[in-house]
Amino acid sequence: MKQREFLKKEKEDIRILMKFAGIYCRENHSGEKVPFAFKLFDIKKIERKEIALCSECTRLLTYGLTMRLKCPHDPKPMCKKCETQCYHSAYKAKIREVMKFSGMYLIKHGRVDMLYHYFK
């Protein structure tokens, strides 16, 4: 099966989603973690750094990546400002928690550029 090429914005969104899920899982979940893999494409073509996640975060990230790739909008708006809410309510609440935690974590650890995005 031939894998499709990703737009620059899609790659960036996937990278951010993976980074935020990795930070959240590393800081909040202990226990067994396995390297994340995604069936629809090779993660290493987008993000060279491998992340290890617990099963809960793996499910959340898989769902988030699937929803990102299925987004019907071009250009894609921020999910919180989108008129078409595609996330199931349980996943929506959890992804918001992950984004808020990881964004604040990065701000507290020197990524001041994240403040701009946080207040958008």
C-alpha positions in Angstrom: 0.0 0.0 0.0 1.4 3.4 -1.0 1.5 6.0 1.7 0.3 9.5 0.9 2.5 12.6 1.1 1.7 15.0 3.8 1.4 18.8 3.6 3.8 20.9 5.7 0.9 21.9 8.0 -0.2 18.3 8.5 3.4 17.3 9.4 3.7 20.2 11.9 0.3 19.3 13.5 1.3 15.6 13.8 4.7 16.6 15.3 3.0 18.9 17.9 0.4 16.3 18.8 3.0 13.6 19.3 5.2 16.0 21.3 2.4 17.1 23.6 1.2 13.5 24.2 4.7 12.4 25.0 5.2 15.2 27.5 1.9 14.6 29.1 2.4 10.8 29.4 6.0 11.2 30.7 5.0 13.6 33.4 1.7 12.1 34.5 1.8 8.3 33.9 4.2 5.8 35.3 4.3 2.1 34.5 4.8 0.2 31.3 5.3 2.3 28.1 5.9 1.1 24.6 7.2 2.9 21.5 4.3 4.6 19.7 3.5 3.2 16.2 0.7 4.3 13.8 -0.7 2.0 11.2 -1.6 4.6 8.6 1.9 5.9 8.1 5.5 5.6 9.2 6.0 8.0 12.2 9.7 8.2 11.6 9.1 10.0 8.3 7.6 12.9 10.2 9.2 12.7 13.6 12.7 11.2 14.0 12.5 11.0 17.8 10.6 8.0 19.0 8.2 8.4 21.9 7.1 5.8 24.4 3.5 6.0 25.7 1.2 4.1 28.0 -1.8 2.4 26.6 -4.2 5.3 27.5 -2.0 7.9 25.8 -1.5 5.6 22.8 -5.2 5.4 22.3 -5.6 9.1 22.6 -2.8 9.9 20.2 -4.0 7.4 17.7 -7.5 8.9 17.8 -6.1 12.5 17.5 -3.9 11.6 14.5 -6.8 9.9 12.8 -9.1 12.9 13.4 -6.4 15.2 12.1 -5.9 13.2 8.9 -9.7 13.1 8.4 -10.2 16.8 8.8 -12.4 18.0 5.9 -11.4 21.7 6.2 -8.7 23.4 4.1 -7.1 25.3 5.7 -7.6 23.4 9.0 -8.8 25.7 11.8 -7.9 25.2 15.4 -10.2 22.4 16.8 -11.5 24.6 19.6 -12.7 27.2 17.0 -14.0 24.7 14.5 -17.7 24.7 13.6 -17.6 21.0 12.8 -16.7 19.2 16.1 -15.4 15.8 15.0 -13.9 14.7 18.4 -16.0 12.5 20.6 -16.7 14.4 23.8 -14.6 12.1 26.0 -11.6 12.4 23.7 -12.2 16.1 23.3 -12.0 16.7 27.0 -8.8 14.5 27.3 -7.0 16.2 24.4 -7.8 19.6 25.9 -6.3 18.5 29.1 -3.2 17.1 27.3 -2.7 20.3 25.3 -3.2 22.6 28.3 -0.8 20.6 30.5 1.9 20.2 27.8 1.6 23.8 26.6 2.1 25.1 30.2 4.9 22.7 30.8 6.8 24.0 27.7 6.2 27.6 28.7 7.5 26.9 32.3 10.6 25.2 30.8 11.6 28.1 28.5 9.4 28.0 25.4 8.1 31.5 25.7 7.0 31.4 22.1 4.2 29.0 23.2 2.5 31.9 25.0 1.3 33.4 21.7 -0.4 30.1 20.8 -1.8 29.7 24.3 -3.8 33.0 24.1 -5.0 32.6 20.5 
